[in-house]
């Protein structure tokens, strides 16, 4: 069973429906014990970084998330949920979960090539894969995903980067992977066939 962390921040219903369509049970929960003992966890998220961290802390879910990852649970952070996996964000002042050695910074409005860039970045992008990823391998035929974001994660270790998009002459990290911990900046639940392939790959880990 897939546990979706329910902390008042995230598009949970769409994820539940997508997993159900794929034939997998996905249950929202804010129960600390269930989260700590889960085999598959999804951490969704939309909105502001500090607000999300406060909501996790208010529900005493930070330690259970760390416990689950330490046990080897498969965990997927989605959109803001991916950013929460890192150490901090320019968007706020609170520390993140610190599960990935990374910081989140605002997307630039001017590219390295001098082009003007829209912030937030909204729309569809092809995701390049700099290395083998258990979640992105099945999307090699296309790998087109839907994005809505104003911030991006910058990883200290390049080996943690599992997916990038090209933006203004720069490769922007949009997927991370380390052992059983994964994160995607895009919305797989809104990305049709490609998102379904990714969520199915996660459920089968």
C-alpha positions in Angstrom: 0.0 0.0 0.0 1.1 3.5 -0.8 0.8 6.1 1.9 0.4 9.7 0.8 1.4 12.2 3.5 -1.6 14.3 4.3 -0.5 17.5 6.0 -2.9 20.0 4.5 -0.5 20.9 1.7 -0.8 19.2 -1.7 -3.0 17.8 -4.4 -3.7 14.5 -2.7 -7.0 13.5 -4.5 -5.4 13.6 -7.9 -2.6 11.3 -6.7 -5.0 8.9 -5.1 -7.1 8.8 -8.3 -4.0 8.2 -10.5 -2.6 5.4 -8.4 -6.1 3.8 -8.3 -6.4 4.0 -12.0 -3.1 2.1 -12.2 -4.4 -0.5 -9.9 -2.6 0.4 -6.7 -4.0 1.3 -3.3 -3.0 4.8 -2.2 -4.2 6.1 1.2 -3.8 9.6 2.6 -2.6 9.6 6.2 -1.3 11.9 8.9 -0.7 9.0 11.3 2.9 9.2 12.4 3.2 5.4 13.1 1.7 4.5 9.7 4.2 6.9 8.0 7.2 5.6 9.9 6.4 2.0 9.0 5.3 2.6 5.3 7.0 0.8 2.5 6.0 3.5 -0.1 5.5 7.1 0.8 4.5 10.1 -1.3 5.2 13.6 0.0 3.1 16.0 -2.1 3.2 19.8 -1.8 2.0 23.1 -3.3 2.5 26.6 -1.9 5.2 28.1 0.3 8.2 26.2 1.7 8.0 27.5 5.3 4.2 26.9 5.5 4.7 23.3 4.4 7.5 22.7 7.0 5.3 24.2 9.7 2.5 21.9 8.9 4.7 18.9 8.9 6.1 19.9 12.3 2.7 20.7 13.7 1.6 17.2 13.0 4.8 15.7 14.4 5.6 14.1 11.0 9.3 15.2 10.5 10.8 12.4 12.6 8.5 9.7 11.1 9.6 10.7 7.6 13.2 10.4 8.7 12.5 7.0 10.3 10.8 5.7 7.1 13.8 6.7 4.9 16.3 5.3 7.4 14.3 2.0 7.2 14.7 2.0 3.5 11.1 3.0 2.6 10.6 4.1 -1.0 9.7 7.8 -0.9 8.7 10.2 -3.6 8.5 14.0 -3.1 6.3 15.8 -5.7 6.7 19.5 -6.6 7.1 21.4 -3.3 7.5 17.9 -1.7 10.7 17.5 -3.7 12.1 20.8 -2.4 11.2 19.9 1.2 13.7 17.0 0.9 16.6 19.4 0.8 18.3 21.5 3.5 16.7 24.9 2.9 15.0 27.2 0.4 15.5 30.9 -0.5 11.7 31.1 -0.3 11.8 30.8 3.5 13.9 30.6 6.6 13.0 27.3 8.1 15.2 24.2 7.5 14.0 21.5 5.2 14.0 17.8 5.9 17.7 17.5 5.0 17.3 14.1 3.3 19.1 15.4 0.2 22.1 17.6 0.3 20.6 20.4 -1.7 19.2 24.0 -1.5 16.3 25.5 -3.3 16.7 28.8 -5.1 14.4 31.0 -7.2 14.3 30.5 -10.9 16.1 33.3 -12.7 14.1 35.7 -15.0 17.1 35.9 -17.4 18.8 32.9 -18.9 22.5 32.3 -19.2 22.1 33.0 -22.9 20.5 36.4 -22.2 16.9 35.3 -22.9 14.0 36.5 -20.9 12.4 33.7 -18.9 8.9 33.5 -17.4 8.7 33.0 -13.7 6.8 30.9 -12.6 7.7 28.3 -15.2 4.4 26.9 -16.4 3.9 24.3 -19.1 5.3 21.1 -20.6 8.9 20.2 -20.9 10.9 17.2 -22.1 13.0 15.8 -19.2 16.6 14.8 -19.9 18.1 12.0 -17.9 21.8 12.5 -16.9 22.0 9.1 -15.3 19.9 5.9 -14.8 16.9 6.4 -12.7 14.4 3.7 -11.6 11.5 6.2 -12.1 12.4 7.8 -15.3 13.7 4.8 -17.3 10.3 3.9 -18.7 9.8 7.4 -20.0 12.7 7.2 -22.4 10.2 7.2 -25.3 9.1 10.7 -24.5 9.5 12.0 -20.9 7.3 15.0 -21.3 5.9 16.4 -18.0 3.8 19.3 -16.7 5.5 22.0 -14.6 4.3 24.9 -12.3 7.1 26.2 -10.2 9.1 29.4 -9.3 12.0 27.6 -7.5 14.4 24.9 -8.4 16.6 22.5 -6.4 20.4 22.7 -6.6 22.2 19.5 -5.4 25.6 19.5 -3.8 26.3 16.0 -5.3 25.7 15.8 -9.1 25.0 12.0 -8.6 21.7 12.9 -6.9 20.4 14.6 -10.1 18.1 12.2 -12.0 16.4 14.6 -14.4 16.9 18.1 -15.9 15.2 20.5 -18.3 16.9 23.1 -20.5 16.0 26.6 -19.6 17.8 29.7 -20.9 20.9 27.8 -21.8 21.1 26.0 -18.4 20.3 22.6 -17.2 17.8 22.9 -14.4 17.4 20.0 -11.9 13.8 18.7 -11.9 14.3 15.1 -10.5 16.5 13.7 -7.8 17.2 10.2 -6.7 19.4 8.7 -3.9 18.9 5.1 -2.9 15.2 4.7 -2.1 14.6 8.5 -2.0 13.2 10.3 -5.0 11.8 13.6 -5.9 10.3 15.3 -9.0 9.6 19.0 -9.5 6.9 18.4 -12.1 3.4 17.0 -11.5 3.2 13.4 -12.6 -0.5 13.2 -11.7 -1.1 15.9 -14.4 1.3 14.6 -17.0 -0.9 12.0 -18.6 0.8 8.8 -20.0 4.3 9.9 -18.9 3.2 10.6 -15.4 1.4 7.3 -15.2 4.6 5.5 -16.2 6.5 7.2 -13.5 4.0 6.6 -10.8 3.6 3.0 -11.8 7.4 2.6 -11.7 7.5 4.1 -8.2 4.6 1.8 -7.0 6.5 -1.3 -8.3 9.8 -0.4 -6.5 
